[in-house]
Amino acid sequence: MKITIVGAGNVGGTCASFIAAKNIVTKILLLDISKEKAMGKALDIWNSSQLLTNNTKVIGLGNKEYIKTKNSKICIITSGFIRNTGMTRDQLITKNAVIIKEVTNKLLKYSKNALFIIVSNPLDIMTYVAFKELNISRFKIFGMSGLLDTARYNSYLATALKCNPKDIQSMLIGEHGDTMIPLLRYTTVSGIPIGELLSKSNINFIIQKTKKTGGEILNMLKTSAWYTPGIAIANMVEAIIKNSKNIITCSCYLTGEYGLNNVFLGVPVILGKNGIEKILELQLNKEERKNLKTSSLKIKKMISQLLEE
């Protein structure tokens, strides 16, 4: 079984290395506009195979070699312009939409039954663009968002509580951005509600910090984060390949769920060999539904602006 990753930058290269380390596929194709970059990273990852005791072959390709991606099980899109300091995810829309349309069409040409994981920013918008361009089942295309946001949120909770992050269970929904919604009713530490362990002000501080983490890392590194996104993608791929039916928050296309239509938003799904096996509709309270609608309206506004250009 093989998968294709388009974009050999920090995120693409990192997720390729983590997927290879899991030893769950036979071949990873790492494709980039710069063939030398893709080949160099692929070679470096393959050189580590003996040390990591895996046998996943990693091959670097250029953007004229899409035919070699034929019959990929999963196609992961990380390509696009990176967010520069001072630039919001929203400002990336027009530039990256052009790239997403071109890349996804080329991939679908050779892999008609592939599942698509979109990572390029702004994630919810780019997943929408790809979905409309490809005209495939909504269960076969989704965006990586929830695992990343949840990991960041949980790490801050663990720091505040001085506990093991593994003990924390939480759920974030909505946009991969400033209107993301941590659901406090679903946030527990070894079964203990978070409200019994942290004050409301501390929780709100952590929520705001979670929302700003992407920008904070950007200011520090002068480029977007890649370690946690790379691991998040690899975990999604593992859930699909192993058909493990994990419950994961993904940006997926809603057609009435949560009272919303024609929008990609992060909501919990069951992820398996066919992609999204089922969208789980939580019983949100009035405030949570209001916040999710606000998140939806923001994304729809950005989509409308893109379509008008």
Number of C-alpha atoms within 10 A of each C-alpha: 13 19 24 28 26 26 25 28 20 18 25 26 25 22 26 27 24 18 22 26 21 17 17 17 20 14 18 25 24 28 32 24 15 15 17 15 20 25 21 14 23 24 15 13 21 21 13 15 18 9 8 13 12 17 18 22 19 27 19 22 26 18 15 12 13 20 13 14 24 17 20 23 22 24 25 28 27 26 24 21 13 18 20 15 16 10 12 14 20 15 13 20 23 14 11 20 21 13 17 21 17 12 18 21 14 16 25 21 15 16 19 13 15 23 26 25 25 29 24 28 26 23 25 31 30 28 30 25 22 25 23 12 14 15 8 17 12 17 18 18 26 29 29 27 30 25 22 20 26 20 18 19 24 23 18 18 24 16 12 14 14 9 13 13 17 11 13 21 17 17 22 26 25 27 26 28 23 14 18 24 21 21 13 15 13 13 20 18 21 11 11 13 16 22 14 10 14 14 11 12 9 13 18 13 12 20 18 13 15 24 20 14 16 18 21 16 15 19 14 11 11 15 16 20 18 17 15 17 23 24 20 22 27 21 19 20 28 21 20 22 19 12 16 13 17 18 18 25 28 31 30 27 26 18 13 10 13 16 10 16 12 12 20 29 31 29 27 23 22 20 26 21 17 15 27 24 17 14 20 15 11 10 9 13 9 9 9 16 14 12 16 25 17 16 22 22 14 14 25 17 11 16 18 10 12 14 10 7 6
